[in-house]
Amino acid sequence: MHATTADRSRPASRKYLISAAAWVVPGAGHLWLGRRQKGLTFLIALTLMFVTGLWLEGRLFPFELTQPLVLLAAFADLGIGLPYFVAKLLGHGGGRVVAITYEYGNAFAIVAGLLNMLVVLDAYDIAEGRK
Amino acid sequence: MTTHVGLMVLFSLFVSIVFATMMRDEPAAQLRLGARMFAGFVGAGILIGWLLYPLPL
């Protein structure tokens, strides 16, 4: 799909708003831009991946400034947007280190967040008219 | 389901779906690329698993 004239003429503030929406709700940026199939696919796949990470007893890492790797993992977790805050609010994501699936859970939650960051960039590119 | 292979397959499925959806616009092309990526991820995972098998823990 190619960029339309309307895509190119979007004001900068709207592009950032679309990017913010894409971060808060996975796929929302694409839905906003009329890419319904892509948006719904991202919404379902990324949310499910993040929830699977929590189900596998993965941890939502804290923002620990003294431990750079933990800090990076915390930023990656945060990449999923709203589901992260909902999980925190409901008391999920404490992680159980002795669980056999703990590391798998971490991988699912972290990668779901990182993939959503890519989806945000993709939504921005579409809004910018590059795609 | 929570075996190493089962989780590797599930992980590959999620990643393939997201990348294929992002990189292609037409559903048929997404399906083709997603299937190829999924097969590649699972195949590479099994291959690397076997290559690591002789190594001591």
N, CA and C atoms of all chains as a GROMACS GRO file, in nm:
protein
  564
    1MET      N    1   0.084  -0.119   0.000
    1MET     CA    2   0.000   0.000   0.000
    1MET      C    3   0.089   0.125   0.000
    2HIS      N    4   0.056   0.221  -0.084
    2HIS     CA    5   0.139   0.339  -0.094
    2HIS      C    6   0.078   0.457  -0.019
    3ALA      N    7   0.164   0.551   0.014
    3ALA     CA    8   0.118   0.669   0.089
    3ALA      C    9   0.030   0.756   0.000
    4THR      N   10  -0.075   0.806   0.058
    4THR     CA   11  -0.163   0.894  -0.017
    4THR      C   12  -0.124   1.038   0.013
    5THR      N   13  -0.182   1.131  -0.062
    5THR     CA   14  -0.153   1.272  -0.038
    5THR      C   15  -0.197   1.310   0.102
    6ALA      N   16  -0.309   1.251   0.146
    6ALA     CA   17  -0.359   1.279   0.281
    6ALA      C   18  -0.258   1.238   0.387
    7ASP      N   19  -0.190   1.122   0.363
    7ASP     CA   20  -0.087   1.076   0.457
    7ASP      C   21   0.024   1.179   0.471
    8ARG      N   22   0.068   1.232   0.354
    8ARG     CA   23   0.182   1.324   0.355
    8ARG      C   24   0.148   1.458   0.419
    9SER      N   25   0.020   1.495   0.408
    9SER     CA   26  -0.015   1.628   0.458
    9SER      C   27  -0.059   1.628   0.604
   10ARG      N   28  -0.044   1.513   0.674
   10ARG     CA   29  -0.082   1.511   0.815
   10ARG      C   30   0.008   1.602   0.897
   11PRO      N   31  -0.050   1.683   0.985
   11PRO     CA   32   0.034   1.769   1.069
   11PRO      C   33   0.119   1.684   1.164
   12ALA      N   34   0.235   1.741   1.203
   12ALA     CA   35   0.330   1.667   1.286
   12ALA      C   36   0.266   1.623   1.418
   13SER      N   37   0.183   1.711   1.477
   13SER     CA   38   0.124   1.676   1.606
   13SER      C   39   0.036   1.551   1.594
   14ARG      N   40  -0.031   1.538   1.481
   14ARG     CA   41  -0.119   1.422   1.461
   14ARG      C   42  -0.036   1.293   1.447
   15LYS      N   43   0.080   1.307   1.382
   15LYS     CA   44   0.167   1.189   1.368
   15LYS      C   45   0.214   1.141   1.504
   16TYR      N   46   0.249   1.236   1.590
   16TYR     CA   47   0.294   1.197   1.725
   16TYR      C   48   0.179   1.140   1.807
   17LEU      N   49   0.060   1.194   1.785
   17LEU     CA   50  -0.058   1.144   1.855
   17LEU      C   51  -0.088   0.999   1.811
   18ILE      N   52  -0.073   0.975   1.682
   18ILE     CA   53  -0.093   0.839   1.628
   18ILE      C   54   0.010   0.744   1.689
   19SER      N   55   0.136   0.791   1.699
   19SER     CA   56   0.242   0.708   1.757
   19SER      C   57   0.213   0.679   1.904
   20ALA      N   58   0.165   0.780   1.976
   20ALA     CA   59   0.134   0.762   2.118
   20ALA      C   60   0.020   0.661   2.134
   21ALA      N   61  -0.082   0.674   2.048
   21ALA     CA   62  -0.194   0.579   2.054
   21ALA      C   63  -0.145   0.437   2.024
   22ALA      N   64  -0.052   0.428   1.927
   22ALA     CA   65   0.002   0.297   1.888
   22ALA      C   66   0.078   0.233   2.003
   23TRP      N   67   0.143   0.317   2.086
   23TRP     CA   68   0.214   0.263   2.202
   23TRP      C   69   0.115   0.221   2.311
   24VAL      N   70   0.017   0.308   2.339
   24VAL     CA   71  -0.076   0.279   2.449
   24VAL      C   72  -0.154   0.151   2.423
   25VAL      N   73  -0.214   0.142   2.306
   25VAL     CA   74  -0.289   0.020   2.271
   25VAL      C   75  -0.224  -0.042   2.147
   26PRO      N   76  -0.165  -0.161   2.159
   26PRO     CA   77  -0.100  -0.223   2.044
   26PRO      C   78  -0.196  -0.229   1.924
   27GLY      N   79  -0.150  -0.178   1.811
   27GLY     CA   80  -0.232  -0.182   1.690
   27GLY      C   81  -0.322  -0.061   1.671
   28ALA      N   82  -0.337   0.022   1.773
   28ALA     CA   83  -0.429   0.137   1.764
   28ALA      C   84  -0.385   0.236   1.656
   29GLY      N   85  -0.255   0.253   1.638
   29GLY     CA   86  -0.204   0.344   1.536
   29GLY      C   87  -0.248   0.301   1.397
   30HIS      N   88  -0.236   0.172   1.370
   30HIS     CA   89  -0.276   0.120   1.240
   30HIS      C   90  -0.428   0.130   1.222
   31LEU      N   91  -0.502   0.103   1.329
   31LEU     CA   92  -0.648   0.116   1.320
   31LEU      C   93  -0.686   0.260   1.289
   32TRP      N   94  -0.620   0.354   1.354
   32TRP     CA   95  -0.644   0.497   1.332
   32TRP      C   96  -0.618   0.533   1.186
   33LEU      N   97  -0.513   0.473   1.130
   33LEU     CA   98  -0.474   0.504   0.992
   33LEU      C   99  -0.554   0.424   0.888
   34GLY      N  100  -0.651   0.350   0.936
   34GLY     CA  101  -0.737   0.275   0.844
   34GLY      C  102  -0.684   0.140   0.803
   35ARG      N  103  -0.573   0.097   0.864
   35ARG     CA  104  -0.518  -0.036   0.833
   35ARG      C  105  -0.578  -0.135   0.934
   36ARG      N  106  -0.706  -0.167   0.910
   36ARG     CA  107  -0.784  -0.243   1.007
   36ARG      C  108  -0.728  -0.384   1.033
   37GLN      N  109  -0.696  -0.452   0.924
   37GLN     CA  110  -0.649  -0.591   0.940
   37GLN      C  111  -0.518  -0.596   1.017
   38LYS      N  112  -0.427  -0.503   0.983
   38LYS     CA  113  -0.298  -0.499   1.053
   38LYS      C  114  -0.319  -0.463   1.200
   39GLY      N  115  -0.400  -0.361   1.224
   39GLY     CA  116  -0.424  -0.316   1.360
   39GLY      C  117  -0.481  -0.425   1.449
   40LEU      N  118  -0.580  -0.496   1.396
   40LEU     CA  119  -0.642  -0.603   1.476
   40LEU      C  120  -0.544  -0.717   1.500
   41THR      N  121  -0.464  -0.747   1.398
   41THR     CA  122  -0.364  -0.855   1.414
   41THR      C  123  -0.264  -0.819   1.524
   42PHE      N  124  -0.215  -0.693   1.522
   42PHE     CA  125  -0.119  -0.650   1.625
   42PHE      C  126  -0.184  -0.651   1.763
   43LEU      N  127  -0.308  -0.602   1.768
   43LEU     CA  128  -0.378  -0.596   1.897
   43LEU      C  129  -0.390  -0.735   1.959
   44ILE      N  130  -0.433  -0.830   1.878
   44ILE     CA  131  -0.455  -0.965   1.931
   44ILE      C  132  -0.321  -1.035   1.960
   45ALA      N  133  -0.230  -1.035   1.861
   45ALA     CA  134  -0.105  -1.110   1.876
   45ALA      C  135  -0.017  -1.055   1.990
   46LEU      N  136   0.000  -0.923   1.995
   46LEU     CA  137   0.090  -0.867   2.096
   46LEU      C  138   0.032  -0.876   2.237
   47THR      N  139  -0.099  -0.853   2.248
   47THR     CA  140  -0.161  -0.863   2.380
   47THR      C  141  -0.153  -1.008   2.429
   48LEU      N  142  -0.183  -1.101   2.338
   48LEU     CA  143  -0.176  -1.243   2.376
   48LEU      C  144  -0.035  -1.285   2.416
   49MET      N  145   0.064  -1.232   2.343
   49MET     CA  146   0.203  -1.267   2.373
   49MET      C  147   0.241  -1.216   2.512
   50PHE      N  148   0.200  -1.094   2.542
   50PHE     CA  149   0.230  -1.035   2.673
   50PHE      C  150   0.160  -1.114   2.786
   51VAL      N  151   0.032  -1.146   2.762
   51VAL     CA  152  -0.045  -1.221   2.863
   51VAL      C  153   0.017  -1.360   2.883
   52THR      N  154   0.064  -1.420   2.774
   52THR     CA  155   0.130  -1.551   2.785
   52THR      C  156   0.254  -1.539   2.874
   53GLY      N  157   0.327  -1.430   2.858
   53GLY     CA  158   0.445  -1.406   2.942
   53GLY      C  159   0.410  -1.401   3.090
   54LEU      N  160   0.296  -1.338   3.120
   54LEU     CA  161   0.253  -1.330   3.260
   54LEU      C  162   0.204  -1.466   3.309
   55TRP      N  163   0.133  -1.536   3.219
   55TRP     CA  164   0.082  -1.670   3.252
   55TRP      C  165   0.199  -1.767   3.282
   56LEU      N  166   0.311  -1.744   3.214
   56LEU     CA  167   0.429  -1.830   3.236
   56LEU      C  168   0.510  -1.785   3.358
   57GLU      N  169   0.452  -1.696   3.436
   57GLU     CA  170   0.510  -1.647   3.562
   57GLU      C  171   0.637  -1.564   3.541
   58GLY      N  172   0.639  -1.493   3.427
   58GLY     CA  173   0.748  -1.400   3.402
   58GLY      C  174   0.732  -1.276   3.490
   59ARG      N  175   0.838  -1.197   3.494
   59ARG     CA  176   0.838  -1.080   3.582
   59ARG      C  177   0.833  -0.951   3.500
   60LEU      N  178   0.759  -0.855   3.551
   60LEU     CA  179   0.766  -0.720   3.492
   60LEU      C  180   0.875  -0.648   3.572
   61PHE      N  181   0.988  -0.626   3.508
   61PHE     CA  182   1.106  -0.580   3.580
   61PHE      C  183   1.092  -0.437   3.633
   62PRO      N  184   1.150  -0.410   3.749
   62PRO     CA  185   1.141  -0.275   3.806
   62PRO      C  186   1.245  -0.182   3.742
   63PHE      N  187   1.221  -0.053   3.755
   63PHE     CA  188   1.317   0.045   3.702
   63PHE      C  189   1.429   0.063   3.804
   64GLU      N  190   1.525  -0.029   3.797
   64GLU     CA  191   1.636  -0.034   3.891
   64GLU      C  192   1.758   0.031   3.827
   65LEU      N  193   1.787   0.156   3.867
   65LEU     CA  194   1.895   0.231   3.802
   65LEU      C  195   2.034   0.171   3.824
   66THR      N  196   2.050   0.098   3.933
   66THR     CA  197   2.182   0.042   3.963
   66THR      C  198   2.211  -0.085   3.882
   67GLN      N  199   2.106  -0.141   3.818
   67GLN     CA  200   2.127  -0.262   3.738
   67GLN      C  201   2.083  -0.236   3.594
   68PRO      N  202   2.180  -0.202   3.508
   68PRO     CA  203   2.147  -0.161   3.370
   68PRO      C  204   2.065  -0.264   3.293
   69LEU      N  205   2.094  -0.393   3.309
   69LEU     CA  206   2.020  -0.493   3.233
   69LEU      C  207   1.874  -0.502   3.277
   70VAL      N  208   1.854  -0.489   3.409
   70VAL     CA  209   1.717  -0.489   3.463
   70VAL      C  210   1.642  -0.365   3.412
   71LEU      N  211   1.714  -0.254   3.406
   71LEU     CA  212   1.654  -0.130   3.358
   71LEU      C  213   1.611  -0.144   3.211
   72LEU      N  214   1.698  -0.206   3.130
   72LEU     CA  215   1.663  -0.226   2.989
   72LEU      C  216   1.541  -0.317   2.975
   73ALA      N  217   1.537  -0.422   3.057
   73ALA     CA  218   1.422  -0.514   3.054
   73ALA      C  219   1.294  -0.441   3.096
   74ALA      N  220   1.307  -0.349   3.193
   74ALA     CA  221   1.190  -0.273   3.239
   74ALA      C  222   1.137  -0.185   3.125
   75PHE      N  223   1.229  -0.121   3.051
   75PHE     CA  224   1.186  -0.038   2.937
   75PHE      C  225   1.119  -0.125   2.830
   76ALA      N  226   1.177  -0.243   2.807
   76ALA     CA  227   1.119  -0.334   2.706
   76ALA      C  228   0.978  -0.377   2.750
   77ASP      N  229   0.961  -0.410   2.877
   77ASP     CA  230   0.828  -0.447   2.928
   77ASP      C  231   0.728  -0.334   2.907
   78LEU      N  232   0.774  -0.214   2.932
   78LEU     CA  233   0.687  -0.096   2.923
   78LEU      C  234   0.641  -0.069   2.778
   79GLY      N  235   0.717  -0.124   2.684
   79GLY     CA  236   0.686  -0.103   2.542
   79GLY      C  237   0.548  -0.150   2.501
   80ILE      N  238   0.489  -0.238   2.577
   80ILE     CA  239   0.357  -0.292   2.540
   80ILE      C  240   0.245  -0.192   2.569
   81GLY      N  241   0.273  -0.092   2.651
   81GLY     CA  242   0.173   0.013   2.677
   81GLY      C  243   0.070  -0.021   2.783
   82LEU      N  244  -0.055   0.000   2.750
   82LEU     CA  245  -0.164  -0.016   2.848
   82LEU      C  246  -0.167  -0.154   2.918
   83PRO      N  247  -0.148  -0.263   2.845
   83PRO     CA  248  -0.150  -0.394   2.913
   83PRO      C  249  -0.050  -0.403   3.030
   84TYR      N  250   0.062  -0.331   3.017
   84TYR     CA  251   0.162  -0.329   3.124
   84TYR      C  252   0.100  -0.269   3.251
   85PHE      N  253   0.032  -0.154   3.234
   85PHE     CA  254  -0.024  -0.086   3.351
   85PHE      C  255  -0.142  -0.164   3.410
   86VAL      N  256  -0.220  -0.228   3.322
   86VAL     CA  257  -0.332  -0.310   3.370
   86VAL      C  258  -0.278  -0.427   3.452
   87ALA      N  259  -0.174  -0.491   3.400
   87ALA     CA  260  -0.113  -0.604   3.471
   87ALA      C  261  -0.060  -0.560   3.608
   88LYS      N  262   0.007  -0.445   3.610
   88LYS     CA  263   0.062  -0.392   3.737
   88LYS      C  264  -0.051  -0.364   3.835
   89LEU      N  265  -0.158  -0.304   3.782
   89LEU     CA  266  -0.273  -0.266   3.865
   89LEU      C  267  -0.339  -0.390   3.924
   90LEU      N  268  -0.344  -0.497   3.847
   90LEU     CA  269  -0.408  -0.620   3.894
   90LEU      C  270  -0.314  -0.708   3.977
   91GLY      N  271  -0.192  -0.660   3.996
   91GLY     CA  272  -0.096  -0.733   4.079
   91GLY      C  273  -0.026  -0.848   4.008
   92HIS      N  274  -0.028  -0.849   3.874
   92HIS     CA  275   0.041  -0.954   3.800
   92HIS      C  276   0.184  -0.909   3.769
   93GLY      N  277   0.264  -1.004   3.722
   93GLY     CA  278   0.399  -0.970   3.679
   93GLY      C  279   0.501  -0.966   3.792
   94GLY      N  280   0.465  -1.027   3.905
   94GLY     CA  281   0.559  -1.034   4.017
   94GLY      C  282   0.674  -1.130   3.985
   95GLY      N  283   0.643  -1.230   3.902
   95GLY     CA  284   0.743  -1.329   3.864
   95GLY      C  285   0.772  -1.427   3.976
   96ARG      N  286   0.791  -1.552   3.938
   96ARG     CA  287   0.826  -1.653   4.039
   96ARG      C  288   0.954  -1.719   3.990
   97VAL      N  289   1.066  -1.677   4.048
   97VAL     CA  290   1.199  -1.718   3.997
   97VAL      C  291   1.215  -1.870   3.993
   98VAL      N  292   1.153  -1.939   4.086
   98VAL     CA  293   1.172  -2.086   4.091
   98VAL      C  294   1.081  -2.159   3.991
   99ALA      N  295   0.988  -2.088   3.928
   99ALA     CA  296   0.902  -2.153   3.829
   99ALA      C  297   0.984  -2.195   3.708
  100ILE      N  298   0.955  -2.313   3.656
  100ILE     CA  299   1.034  -2.365   3.544
  100ILE      C  300   1.016  -2.279   3.418
  101THR      N  301   0.904  -2.208   3.412
  101THR     CA  302   0.875  -2.126   3.293
  101THR      C  303   0.914  -1.978   3.312
  102TYR      N  304   0.979  -1.945   3.424
  102TYR     CA  305   1.010  -1.805   3.457
  102TYR      C  306   1.083  -1.731   3.345
  103GLU      N  307   1.193  -1.790   3.296
  103GLU     CA  308   1.273  -1.723   3.192
  103GLU      C  309   1.195  -1.712   3.061
  104TYR      N  310   1.114  -1.814   3.032
  104TYR     CA  311   1.033  -1.810   2.911
  104TYR      C  312   0.932  -1.695   2.923
  105GLY      N  313   0.871  -1.683   3.041
  105GLY     CA  314   0.774  -1.577   3.066
  105GLY      C  315   0.838  -1.440   3.045
  106ASN      N  316   0.959  -1.423   3.096
  106ASN     CA  317   1.031  -1.296   3.077
  106ASN      C  318   1.052  -1.269   2.929
  107ALA      N  319   1.094  -1.372   2.856
  107ALA     CA  320   1.121  -1.355   2.712
  107ALA      C  321   0.994  -1.314   2.639
  108PHE      N  322   0.882  -1.376   2.669
  108PHE     CA  323   0.756  -1.342   2.602
  108PHE      C  324   0.716  -1.197   2.631
  109ALA      N  325   0.722  -1.158   2.758
  109ALA     CA  326   0.677  -1.022   2.796
  109ALA      C  327   0.771  -0.916   2.738
  110ILE      N  328   0.902  -0.940   2.746
  110ILE     CA  329   0.999  -0.843   2.695
  110ILE      C  330   0.987  -0.829   2.544
  111VAL      N  331   0.980  -0.941   2.474
  111VAL     CA  332   0.974  -0.935   2.326
  111VAL      C  333   0.841  -0.874   2.280
  112ALA      N  334   0.732  -0.900   2.353
  112ALA     CA  335   0.604  -0.837   2.317
  112ALA      C  336   0.618  -0.685   2.323
  113GLY      N  337   0.685  -0.635   2.426
  113GLY     CA  338   0.708  -0.491   2.439
  113GLY      C  339   0.795  -0.437   2.328
  114LEU      N  340   0.902  -0.509   2.295
  114LEU     CA  341   0.994  -0.464   2.190
  114LEU      C  342   0.925  -0.465   2.053
  115LEU      N  343   0.845  -0.569   2.029
  115LEU     CA  344   0.774  -0.575   1.901
  115LEU      C  345   0.675  -0.460   1.890
  116ASN      N  346   0.611  -0.425   2.002
  116ASN     CA  347   0.517  -0.313   1.997
  116ASN      C  348   0.590  -0.182   1.965
  117MET      N  349   0.715  -0.169   2.011
  117MET     CA  350   0.792  -0.049   1.976
  117MET      C  351   0.813  -0.044   1.824
  118LEU      N  352   0.840  -0.159   1.763
  118LEU     CA  353   0.856  -0.163   1.616
  118LEU      C  354   0.724  -0.126   1.548
  119VAL      N  355   0.613  -0.175   1.606
  119VAL     CA  356   0.481  -0.145   1.549
  119VAL      C  357   0.453   0.006   1.558
  120VAL      N  358   0.498   0.069   1.666
  120VAL     CA  359   0.482   0.215   1.681
  120VAL      C  360   0.560   0.285   1.569
  121LEU      N  361   0.683   0.242   1.545
  121LEU     CA  362   0.764   0.303   1.439
  121LEU      C  363   0.699   0.283   1.302
  122ASP      N  364   0.640   0.164   1.282
  122ASP     CA  365   0.572   0.134   1.156
  122ASP      C  366   0.453   0.228   1.138
  123ALA      N  367   0.377   0.248   1.246
  123ALA     CA  368   0.261   0.339   1.239
  123ALA      C  369   0.308   0.481   1.207
  124TYR      N  370   0.419   0.522   1.267
  124TYR     CA  371   0.473   0.656   1.242
  124TYR      C  372   0.513   0.670   1.094
  125ASP      N  373   0.579   0.566   1.041
  125ASP     CA  374   0.620   0.568   0.900
  125ASP      C  375   0.500   0.582   0.808
  126ILE      N  376   0.393   0.510   0.840
  126ILE     CA  377   0.272   0.518   0.757
  126ILE      C  378   0.212   0.658   0.767
  127ALA      N  379   0.206   0.711   0.890
  127ALA     CA  380   0.151   0.846   0.909
  127ALA      C  381   0.236   0.951   0.837
  128GLU      N  382   0.365   0.925   0.832
  128GLU     CA  383   0.460   1.016   0.767
  128GLU      C  384   0.449   1.009   0.615
  129GLY      N  385   0.391   0.898   0.567
  129GLY     CA  386   0.376   0.881   0.422
  129GLY      C  387   0.491   0.806   0.359
  130ARG      N  388   0.573   0.742   0.442
  130ARG     CA  389   0.688   0.668   0.389
  130ARG      C  390   0.648   0.529   0.338
  131LYS      N  391   0.534   0.479   0.386
  131LYS     CA  392   0.492   0.343   0.346
  131LYS      C  393   0.356   0.346   0.279
  132MET      N  394   0.225  -2.833   2.681
  132MET     CA  395   0.236  -2.699   2.621
  132MET      C  396   0.357  -2.624   2.677
  133THR      N  397   0.383  -2.638   2.806
  133THR     CA  398   0.493  -2.562   2.865
  133THR      C  399   0.626  -2.637   2.856
  134THR      N  400   0.642  -2.716   2.748
  134THR     CA  401   0.772  -2.777   2.724
  134THR      C  402   0.858  -2.676   2.650
  135HIS      N  403   0.987  -2.702   2.648
  135HIS     CA  404   1.080  -2.611   2.580
  135HIS      C  405   1.040  -2.596   2.432
  136VAL      N  406   1.014  -2.710   2.367
  136VAL     CA  407   0.979  -2.706   2.224
  136VAL      C  408   0.844  -2.636   2.204
  137GLY      N  409   0.746  -2.668   2.289
  137GLY     CA  410   0.613  -2.608   2.278
  137GLY      C  411   0.619  -2.457   2.289
  138LEU      N  412   0.698  -2.408   2.384
  138LEU     CA  413   0.708  -2.263   2.405
  138LEU      C  414   0.788  -2.198   2.292
  139MET      N  415   0.887  -2.270   2.241
  139MET     CA  416   0.965  -2.218   2.128
  139MET      C  417   0.876  -2.203   2.004
  140VAL      N  418   0.788  -2.302   1.982
  140VAL     CA  419   0.695  -2.296   1.869
  140VAL      C  420   0.596  -2.180   1.888
  141LEU      N  421   0.544  -2.165   2.009
  141LEU     CA  422   0.450  -2.057   2.037
  141LEU      C  423   0.515  -1.919   2.019
  142PHE      N  424   0.638  -1.906   2.069
  142PHE     CA  425   0.713  -1.781   2.056
  142PHE      C  426   0.736  -1.749   1.908
  143SER      N  427   0.776  -1.852   1.832
  143SER     CA  428   0.800  -1.834   1.688
  143SER      C  429   0.673  -1.790   1.618
  144LEU      N  430   0.560  -1.848   1.660
  144LEU     CA  431   0.432  -1.815   1.598
  144LEU      C  432   0.398  -1.667   1.618
  145PHE      N  433   0.411  -1.619   1.741
  145PHE     CA  434   0.380  -1.478   1.770
  145PHE      C  435   0.472  -1.385   1.690
  146VAL      N  436   0.601  -1.414   1.694
  146VAL     CA  437   0.698  -1.326   1.626
  146VAL      C  438   0.676  -1.326   1.475
  147SER      N  439   0.648  -1.445   1.418
  147SER     CA  440   0.624  -1.455   1.273
  147SER      C  441   0.500  -1.375   1.234
  148ILE      N  442   0.394  -1.387   1.315
  148ILE     CA  443   0.269  -1.316   1.284
  148ILE      C  444   0.294  -1.164   1.280
  149VAL      N  445   0.363  -1.114   1.383
  149VAL     CA  446   0.385  -0.969   1.391
  149VAL      C  447   0.476  -0.921   1.278
  150PHE      N  448   0.587  -0.989   1.253
  150PHE     CA  449   0.678  -0.945   1.147
  150PHE      C  450   0.613  -0.954   1.008
  151ALA      N  451   0.543  -1.064   0.983
  151ALA     CA  452   0.480  -1.080   0.852
  151ALA      C  453   0.373  -0.974   0.830
  152THR      N  454   0.296  -0.943   0.935
  152THR     CA  455   0.192  -0.840   0.923
  152THR      C  456   0.254  -0.703   0.898
  153MET      N  457   0.368  -0.679   0.962
  153MET     CA  458   0.434  -0.549   0.948
  153MET      C  459   0.499  -0.534   0.808
  154MET      N  460   0.555  -0.644   0.758
  154MET     CA  461   0.636  -0.632   0.636
  154MET      C  462   0.558  -0.647   0.506
  155ARG      N  463   0.439  -0.703   0.511
  155ARG     CA  464   0.359  -0.720   0.389
  155ARG      C  465   0.221  -0.658   0.407
  156ASP      N  466   0.163  -0.611   0.298
  156ASP     CA  467   0.033  -0.547   0.306
  156ASP      C  468  -0.083  -0.639   0.272
  157GLU      N  469  -0.062  -0.730   0.176
  157GLU     CA  470  -0.171  -0.819   0.135
  157GLU      C  471  -0.175  -0.943   0.224
  158PRO      N  472  -0.296  -0.983   0.267
  158PRO     CA  473  -0.307  -1.100   0.355
  158PRO      C  474  -0.241  -1.226   0.302
  159ALA      N  475  -0.252  -1.249   0.169
  159ALA     CA  476  -0.192  -1.370   0.111
  159ALA      C  477  -0.039  -1.365   0.124
  160ALA      N  478   0.017  -1.247   0.100
  160ALA     CA  479   0.163  -1.230   0.110
  160ALA      C  480   0.206  -1.240   0.256
  161GLN      N  481   0.124  -1.189   0.346
  161GLN     CA  482   0.154  -1.200   0.490
  161GLN      C  483   0.159  -1.347   0.531
  162LEU      N  484   0.062  -1.422   0.481
  162LEU     CA  485   0.054  -1.564   0.517
  162LEU      C  486   0.177  -1.640   0.466
  163ARG      N  487   0.216  -1.609   0.343
  163ARG     CA  488   0.334  -1.677   0.284
  163ARG      C  489   0.460  -1.643   0.362
  164LEU      N  490   0.481  -1.514   0.387
  164LEU     CA  491   0.602  -1.473   0.459
  164LEU      C  492   0.600  -1.526   0.603
  165GLY      N  493   0.482  -1.518   0.667
  165GLY     CA  494   0.469  -1.568   0.805
  165GLY      C  495   0.501  -1.716   0.814
  166ALA      N  496   0.450  -1.793   0.718
  166ALA     CA  497   0.474  -1.938   0.718
  166ALA      C  498   0.624  -1.967   0.700
  167ARG      N  499   0.687  -1.890   0.610
  167ARG     CA  500   0.830  -1.911   0.585
  167ARG      C  501   0.913  -1.874   0.709
  168MET      N  502   0.876  -1.762   0.771
  168MET     CA  503   0.949  -1.719   0.891
  168MET      C  504   0.931  -1.821   1.004
  169PHE      N  505   0.808  -1.865   1.021
  169PHE     CA  506   0.778  -1.961   1.127
  169PHE      C  507   0.859  -2.090   1.107
  170ALA      N  508   0.858  -2.140   0.985
  170ALA     CA  509   0.934  -2.262   0.955
  170ALA      C  510   1.083  -2.238   0.979
  171GLY      N  511   1.130  -2.120   0.941
  171GLY     CA  512   1.272  -2.086   0.960
  171GLY      C  513   1.309  -2.080   1.108
  172PHE      N  514   1.225  -2.014   1.188
  172PHE     CA  515   1.253  -2.001   1.332
  172PHE      C  516   1.256  -2.139   1.398
  173VAL      N  517   1.151  -2.219   1.370
  173VAL     CA  518   1.141  -2.351   1.435
  173VAL      C  519   1.256  -2.441   1.387
  174GLY      N  520   1.281  -2.439   1.255
  174GLY     CA  521   1.388  -2.521   1.199
  174GLY      C  522   1.524  -2.482   1.258
  175ALA      N  523   1.549  -2.352   1.263
  175ALA     CA  524   1.678  -2.305   1.317
  175ALA      C  525   1.689  -2.340   1.465
  176GLY      N  526   1.579  -2.329   1.538
  176GLY     CA  527   1.580  -2.363   1.681
  176GLY      C  528   1.616  -2.508   1.704
  177ILE      N  529   1.555  -2.596   1.623
  177ILE     CA  530   1.583  -2.740   1.638
  177ILE      C  531   1.727  -2.771   1.596
  178LEU      N  532   1.771  -2.708   1.486
  178LEU     CA  533   1.907  -2.731   1.436
  178LEU      C  534   2.011  -2.686   1.540
  179ILE      N  535   1.992  -2.567   1.593
  179ILE     CA  536   2.088  -2.514   1.692
  179ILE      C  537   2.084  -2.600   1.819
  180GLY      N  538   1.963  -2.647   1.854
  180GLY     CA  539   1.950  -2.736   1.969
  180GLY      C  540   2.034  -2.862   1.954
  181TRP      N  541   2.028  -2.919   1.833
  181TRP     CA  542   2.108  -3.040   1.808
  181TRP      C  543   2.257  -3.010   1.803
  182LEU      N  544   2.293  -2.894   1.750
  182LEU     CA  545   2.436  -2.857   1.745
  182LEU      C  546   2.492  -2.838   1.886
  183LEU      N  547   2.408  -2.790   1.977
  183LEU     CA  548   2.453  -2.766   2.115
  183LEU      C  549   2.450  -2.894   2.199
  184TYR      N  550   2.381  -2.995   2.147
  184TYR     CA  551   2.359  -3.118   2.225
  184TYR      C  552   2.488  -3.182   2.278
  185PRO      N  553   2.594  -3.192   2.196
  185PRO     CA  554   2.717  -3.258   2.247
  185PRO      C  555   2.793  -3.174   2.350
  186LEU      N  556   2.763  -3.047   2.357
  186LEU     CA  557   2.840  -2.962   2.450
  186LEU      C  558   2.802  -2.990   2.594
  187PRO      N  559   2.902  -2.990   2.683
  187PRO     CA  560   2.871  -3.013   2.825
  187PRO      C  561   2.797  -2.892   2.882
  188LEU      N  562   2.713  -2.915   2.982
  188LEU     CA  563   2.636  -2.805   3.042
  188LEU      C  564   2.725  -2.712   3.121
   0.00000   0.00000   0.00000
